[in-house]
Amino acid sequence: MNILLVAGGSPDEWPQFDPKEFDYFVGIDRGSLYIVEHGWVLNLAVGDFDSLTQDEQKRIQKQAQKLVQAQAEKDDTDTQLALALTVKSFPKADITIIGATGGRLDHFLANLWLPLEPRFQAFARQIKIKDRQNSIAYYLPGSYIVKQESGMDYLAYCCLTPVKNLTLTESKYTLDHVDVEIPTSYASNEFVGATAGMSFDAGMIAVIQSRDK
């Protein structure tokens, strides 16, 4: 099952995608309105909806198959709440989040670090964050083959935590069993073929494929 979470960031920053690839649509605050405006089924709307006018809120209430209204002052962000509800209902689904980048940096960092939370770590490999220039996938310890996504020129290994025994192969720049002591982004790497290899023994890494505008 493929689920699309649409946060409130501008659709101008969305990646190109076919909505038919997704089985379920979750709107996060203003993202709920974007789903309705695009003519997609709003399966779930989540948020405090403080970014919407009263008329827009009424439109969401009418269109949403299910609506979870949160208080404006709460422990979770709207995106955290939406992701928590999604993994609870669909623990085996692949989840793509859009509209979560390109705006305020505090919002972006909160979204980037989502899979580090203990409640989400088990689902890290199922979560991706995408925009028109970037695709972020999360990896737990193990050995992996990373496939190059269409149109993506650059490859970065972003160690979100200290990482043990990091090995990178089949990339322009490689590493051999390196311990990374602090969060570090090995940026501006590149594929040398259709795939690249990565392995590590502890920590979490965000692999970011990207391109210039």
C-alpha positions as CSV (number, residue, x, y, z in Angstrom):
1,M,0.0,0.0,0.0
2,N,1.3,3.5,-0.9
3,I,0.2,6.4,1.1
4,L,0.8,10.1,0.3
5,L,1.0,12.6,3.2
6,V,0.6,16.2,1.9
7,A,1.9,18.8,4.3
8,G,1.2,22.6,3.9
9,G,4.2,23.6,1.8
10,S,3.7,25.2,-1.6
11,P,2.7,22.8,-4.4
12,D,5.4,24.7,-6.4
13,E,7.9,22.6,-4.5
14,W,6.2,19.3,-5.0
15,P,8.0,16.5,-7.0
16,Q,6.5,15.2,-10.2
17,F,4.4,12.1,-9.5
18,D,1.4,10.2,-10.7
19,P,-1.4,10.4,-8.0
20,K,-2.6,7.0,-9.3
21,E,0.5,5.5,-7.6
22,F,-1.1,6.2,-4.2
23,D,-3.9,4.3,-2.5
24,Y,-4.6,6.7,0.3
25,F,-4.2,10.4,0.8
26,V,-3.6,12.2,4.1
27,G,-3.9,16.0,4.2
28,I,-1.9,17.8,6.9
29,D,-3.5,21.2,7.7
30,R,-3.3,23.2,4.5
31,G,-2.2,20.1,2.7
32,S,-5.8,18.9,3.1
33,L,-7.0,21.8,1.0
34,Y,-4.4,21.1,-1.7
35,I,-5.6,17.5,-2.0
36,V,-9.2,18.8,-2.5
37,E,-8.1,21.4,-5.0
38,H,-6.3,18.7,-7.0
39,G,-9.5,16.6,-7.1
40,W,-8.0,13.7,-5.1
41,V,-9.9,11.8,-2.5
42,L,-9.2,13.2,1.0
43,N,-9.1,10.0,3.0
44,L,-7.9,11.6,6.1
45,A,-7.4,15.3,7.2
46,V,-5.3,16.0,10.2
47,G,-4.3,19.3,11.9
48,D,-5.4,22.3,13.9
49,F,-6.2,24.0,10.5
50,D,-5.2,27.4,11.8
51,S,-3.8,28.2,8.4
52,L,-7.2,28.0,6.7
53,T,-10.1,30.4,6.6
54,Q,-13.5,29.4,8.0
55,D,-14.8,28.7,4.4
56,E,-11.7,26.6,3.6
57,Q,-12.2,24.6,6.9
58,K,-15.8,24.0,6.0
59,R,-14.7,22.7,2.6
60,I,-12.3,20.3,4.3
61,Q,-14.9,19.1,6.7
62,K,-17.3,18.4,3.9
63,Q,-14.7,16.5,1.7
64,A,-12.7,14.5,4.3
65,Q,-13.7,10.9,4.8
66,K,-12.2,11.2,8.2
67,L,-11.1,14.3,10.1
68,V,-8.9,14.6,13.1
69,Q,-9.0,18.1,14.6
70,A,-6.1,18.9,16.9
71,Q,-5.7,21.7,19.4
72,A,-3.4,24.5,18.2
73,E,-1.3,24.1,21.3
74,K,-0.1,20.5,21.5
75,D,3.0,18.3,22.0
76,D,3.0,17.0,18.4
77,T,3.3,19.0,15.2
78,D,0.5,18.3,12.7
79,T,2.9,16.2,10.6
80,Q,4.0,14.1,13.6
81,L,0.3,13.5,14.4
82,A,-0.5,12.6,10.8
83,L,2.4,10.2,10.6
84,A,1.5,8.6,14.0
85,L,-2.1,8.0,12.8
86,T,-0.9,6.6,9.5
87,V,1.6,4.1,10.8
88,K,-0.9,3.0,13.5
89,S,-3.6,2.3,10.8
90,F,-1.3,1.0,8.1
91,P,1.9,-0.3,9.7
92,K,3.2,-2.0,6.5
93,A,2.5,0.8,4.1
94,D,5.1,2.8,2.1
95,I,4.7,6.5,3.0
96,T,5.7,9.5,0.9
97,I,5.6,13.0,2.5
98,I,5.5,16.1,0.3
99,G,5.0,19.7,1.2
100,A,7.3,19.2,4.1
101,T,10.3,21.2,2.8
102,G,11.2,24.5,1.2
103,G,9.7,26.7,3.9
104,R,10.8,27.5,7.5
105,L,13.9,25.7,8.6
106,D,12.5,24.7,12.0
107,H,9.7,22.9,10.2
108,F,12.0,21.2,7.8
109,L,14.3,20.0,10.6
110,A,11.3,18.7,12.6
111,N,10.3,16.7,9.5
112,L,13.8,15.5,8.6
113,W,14.3,14.0,12.1
114,L,10.9,12.3,12.3
115,P,12.2,8.8,11.8
116,L,14.6,9.3,14.7
117,E,11.7,9.3,17.1
118,P,11.5,5.9,18.9
119,R,7.8,5.5,17.8
120,F,8.8,5.9,14.2
121,Q,12.1,4.1,14.0
122,A,10.6,0.8,13.1
123,F,9.0,2.4,10.1
124,A,12.1,4.4,8.9
125,R,12.6,2.3,5.8
126,Q,9.0,2.9,4.7
127,I,9.2,6.7,4.9
128,K,10.4,9.1,2.2
129,I,10.3,12.9,2.0
130,K,10.3,14.3,-1.5
131,D,10.2,17.7,-3.2
132,R,11.0,18.8,-6.7
133,Q,14.8,18.7,-6.1
134,N,15.3,16.1,-3.4
135,S,14.3,12.6,-2.4
136,I,15.1,11.5,1.2
137,A,15.1,7.9,2.3
138,Y,16.0,6.5,5.7
139,Y,18.3,3.6,6.5
140,L,18.8,1.6,9.7
141,P,22.0,-0.6,10.2
142,G,22.5,-3.2,7.4
143,S,23.8,-3.6,3.9
144,Y,22.0,-1.9,1.0
145,I,22.0,-1.3,-2.7
146,V,20.8,2.3,-3.4
147,K,19.1,2.7,-6.8
148,Q,19.5,6.0,-8.6
149,E,16.1,7.7,-9.1
150,S,15.3,9.2,-12.4
151,G,16.6,12.7,-12.9
152,M,18.6,12.8,-9.7
153,D,22.3,13.7,-10.3
154,Y,23.7,13.9,-6.7
155,L,23.9,11.5,-3.8
156,A,24.4,12.4,-0.2
157,Y,24.8,10.2,2.9
158,C,23.6,12.2,5.9
159,C,24.5,10.5,9.1
160,L,21.7,11.7,11.4
161,T,23.4,10.1,14.4
162,P,26.9,8.8,15.1
163,V,27.4,5.8,12.8
164,K,29.6,2.8,13.1
165,N,31.6,1.1,10.3
166,L,30.2,3.1,7.4
167,T,31.3,1.7,4.1
168,L,30.3,3.4,0.8
169,T,31.0,1.6,-2.6
170,E,30.2,2.3,-6.2
171,S,30.0,6.0,-5.6
172,K,32.3,8.7,-6.8
173,Y,33.6,9.1,-3.3
174,T,33.9,5.9,-1.2
175,L,34.5,5.1,2.5
176,D,35.9,1.9,4.1
177,H,34.6,1.0,7.6
178,V,34.6,4.5,9.0
179,D,33.2,5.5,12.4
180,V,31.3,8.8,12.2
181,E,31.4,10.4,15.6
182,I,29.0,13.3,15.1
183,P,26.1,13.9,12.7
184,T,27.7,14.5,9.4
185,S,26.5,14.9,5.8
186,Y,28.7,13.4,3.2
187,A,27.3,15.7,0.5
188,S,27.8,16.1,-3.3
189,N,28.6,12.5,-3.9
190,E,27.5,10.9,-7.2
191,F,26.5,7.6,-8.7
192,V,29.0,6.0,-11.0
193,G,26.4,3.5,-12.2
194,A,22.7,2.7,-11.7
195,T,23.3,1.7,-8.1
196,A,25.5,2.4,-5.1
197,G,26.5,0.3,-2.1
198,M,26.2,1.2,1.5
199,S,26.6,-0.6,4.8
200,F,26.9,0.3,8.5
201,D,26.5,-1.3,11.9
202,A,24.9,1.3,14.1
203,G,23.0,4.6,13.8
204,M,20.6,6.0,11.2
205,I,21.4,7.5,7.8
206,A,19.3,9.6,5.5
207,V,20.3,9.0,1.9
208,I,19.4,12.1,-0.2
209,Q,19.3,12.0,-4.0
210,S,19.0,15.5,-5.5
211,R,19.4,17.7,-8.5
212,D,19.9,21.3,-9.4
213,K,16.9,23.5,-10.3
